[in-house]
Amino acid sequence: MIMETLARFTQTFQVAEIDLIYKTGFNVTERPKITQATDAYELLLKNWNQGRLGFVEEFKILLLNQGNFVLGEYQVSQGGVSATSVDVRLIFAAALKANASGLILAHNHPSGQLYPSDADRSATRRICEAATLFQIDVLDHLIITSGSFYSFLEGGDL
């Protein structure tokens, strides 16, 4: 009886099959390891589009495993001159897909201002609250400019 009902349901409604897989062509030890904020800044700066760094605000994350080896980098959003919208769901969709244990948040300030705004602090709090539900550590949040960076962790904001 249950099998007949399930078969009719499957025939009546088309449903997508969801498969969770993570493919990589790299050995874990060949990946960059983050041991301090400077490591994250240098990696992010090297991969950031320099033409947009001082032009529009972007928000990115570094996804890390338990050993703090970088699994990948994901651009969450790109905004305007003074702000970008951060969708927390996109952050955790990427983190869960990569099976990340840790995150480093990063965004640039085209103005060159290194200190966090109230909106920066609020977004960081929301992301940290969500991270606890998934048992993912937010290790830092960096504000990036072409010449320097601000670490929420080192600044006591995390």
Beta strands, then each sheet from edge to edge (+ up, - down):
strand 1: 58-64
strand 2: 70-78
strand 3: 102-108
strand 4: 137-144
strand 5: 149-151
sheet 1: 2+ 1- 3+ 4+ 5-
end
